Amino acid sequence: MSKEHAEHHKNAAKHSEKAAHHHNEAAKHYEAGDHEQGAHHAHVAHGHLLNAEEHARHGAKHHAEKHGDK
């Protein structure tokens, strides 16, 4: 079970890093006045954030199932 927990955390981190990258790209495009590309990257960043939260949620649920009664 700990490998599964680790995978959830690794995936949450991966998606968080991708979200940060796309937020930085969005900022660059907005600063350059390219609002279409800025909005695109902001939207992709939000999708990665949602995926990161889902993986973190699954990791927390698995932990609670295994250790919640202590």
C-alpha positions in Angstrom: 0.0 0.0 0.0 2.9 2.4 0.7 3.9 2.3 -3.0 0.4 3.4 -3.9 0.6 6.2 -1.4 3.9 7.3 -2.8 2.6 7.3 -6.4 -0.3 9.6 -5.4 2.2 12.0 -3.8 4.6 11.8 -6.8 1.7 12.5 -9.2 0.4 15.4 -7.0 3.9 16.9 -7.1 4.2 16.4 -10.9 0.9 18.1 -11.6 1.8 20.9 -9.2 5.1 21.5 -11.0 3.3 21.5 -14.4 0.7 24.0 -13.0 3.5 26.3 -11.8 5.1 26.1 -15.3 1.9 27.1 -17.0 1.2 29.9 -14.5 4.6 31.3 -15.4 3.9 31.0 -19.1 0.5 32.7 -18.6 2.2 35.6 -16.8 4.7 36.0 -19.7 2.0 36.1 -22.3 -0.2 38.5 -20.3 2.8 40.8 -19.8 3.4 40.7 -23.5 -0.2 41.6 -24.1 -1.2 38.2 -25.6 -4.3 37.5 -23.6 -5.4 34.6 -25.7 -2.2 32.6 -24.9 -2.2 33.9 -21.4 -5.7 32.5 -20.8 -4.8 29.3 -22.5 -1.9 28.7 -20.1 -3.9 29.8 -17.1 -6.6 27.3 -18.0 -4.1 24.5 -18.5 -2.5 25.4 -15.1 -5.9 25.1 -13.4 -6.4 21.7 -14.9 -3.1 20.5 -13.5 -4.0 22.0 -10.1 -7.2 20.0 -10.1 -5.3 16.8 -11.0 -2.8 17.5 -8.2 -5.6 18.0 -5.7 -7.2 14.8 -6.8 -4.0 12.8 -6.3 -3.5 14.4 -2.9 -7.1 13.6 -2.0 -6.7 10.0 -2.9 -3.5 9.8 -0.9 -5.2 11.3 2.2 -8.2 9.0 1.8 -6.0 5.9 1.6 -4.1 7.1 4.7 -7.3 7.7 6.6 -8.6 4.2 5.7 -5.4 2.5 6.9 -4.5 4.7 10.0 -7.7 6.7 10.8 -8.8 4.5 13.8 -5.6 5.0 15.8 
